[in-house]
Structures are given as structure tokens and as C-alpha cells.
């Protein structure tokens, strides 16, 4: 029974220690700053300089918010996050802008990869986008050219580049055409992309022909 009483006393002392350690001056200070007792205890425990406290409050950053380390959520440094708050951005503004920035970066990376696929797999994305005439034509050229190149190389046992004469411009045509489609989707008001699609095959051919001269 005596042991239980001692343990209870120790626990009560631990719980009441912050209140006992807090001076009237501390109470006046955190009340003057508009802080809660819990926030003031967080400041004292972290040994945060008062200049830092004033800086955060001036920026509209609550102590509770600061100690949740919100900059980690948006993958930036503390200084950058505080600086943006100083500039007038709210936490929601920062999260929204960073999310949009990441989405845009992902979209650009995805579009670049898709364009590369359009180059190495002629006609594939045209077929996926329900353009059967253009897609089958590009795919057909690629299959025939690759087949002819393989056949001639095997039968003659020498490298026959002429078999690739139509394959390279076909790959360029497919890649350029698909790239133009993506640009048109991103800029629907840009009518020049529609016109560019009609001449993409000619451009690819003119660029490629000198390679065989």
C-alpha cells in the first residue's frame, strides 16, 4: 500500500512538473503572444529562440503547425517553406501548387515517353487513338520494310540497308505525327498543329533521304 502511494506521488509530480516549472512571467508571455499552454511547452521543450517564435507568428504560422513539419509533406526544405509562407502563401496554396507542379512534371515525362514509343512502334498509338487508316499504313510500312531487310540480309549474308529505306522515315513520321497530336491536345486553339500533321510525312522523308545518298 505504501509502495502504491509512492508511485502515485511520482506520477502526479511528473504530470504537474510543467505547471510547477512555469513562472508567472511565462504565463504572461504566452498569453500575450496568443499561444496556448501546450504550444508554450512545445517551445520550451524544443528550446526555440524567441526570435524564431516571433518570426513564425508574424508569418501566420502557428506553433502547432510548425512542429508537424509540413515542409516534409511537400518535399521541400524548412527555409523554403517558411519563405513561401512569408511571401503570403498559405499551407493549402503551397500544397496545391506543389501537387500541380508534380502532376505537370509527370505528364511531361509521360508524353515524352509516349512520343518515343510512337517513334519505335510506328502506327501503334494511331491505332490506339482510333485512326485505323493512318495506323495500319504506318504499321504496314514498318512490317514490310523490316521483313524485306531481314530477308535480304539473311539470303545474301550481308547487311542490306536498302531494306530500311522506308522504315526510318516511317518511324519519323509516326513519332512526329504522335508528338503533334499531343501538342494539339495541350494547345487545342493552335490550328497550326492540324496543318502540321498533313506535312509530317513529307518532312520525315526529306530529312531521311540524304542519309541514303
C-alpha positions, 0 to 999 in steps of 0.5 A: 500500500505504501509502495502504491502511494509512492508511485502515485506521488511520482506520477502526479509530480511528473504530470504537474512538473510543467505547471510547477516549472512555469513562472508567472512571467511565462504565463504572461508571455504566452498569453500575450503572444496568443499561444496556448499552454501546450504550444508554450511547452512545445517551445520550451521543450524544443528550446526555440529562440524567441526570435524564431517564435516571433518570426513564425507568428508574424508569418501566420504560422502557428506553433502547432503547425510548425512542429508537424513539419509540413515542409516534409509533406511537400518535399521541400526544405524548412527555409523554403517553406517558411519563405513561401509562407512569408511571401503570403502563401498559405499551407493549402496554396503551397500544397496545391501548387506543389501537387500541380507542379508534380502532376505537370512534371509527370505528364511531361515525362509521360508524353515524352515517353509516349512520343518515343514509343510512337517513334519505335512502334510506328502506327501503334498509338494511331491505332490506339487513338482510333485512326485505323487508316493512318495506323495500319499504313504506318504499321504496314510500312514498318512490317514490310520494310523490316521483313524485306531487310531481314530477308535480304540480309539473311539470303545474301549474308550481308547487311542490306540497308536498302531494306530500311529505306522506308522504315526510318522515315516511317518511324519519323513520321509516326513519332512526329505525327504522335508528338503533334497530336499531343501538342494539339491536345495541350494547345487545342486553339493552335490550328497550326498543329492540324496543318502540321500533321498533313506535312509530317510525312513529307518532312520525315522523308526529306530529312531521311533521304540524304542519309541514303545518298 
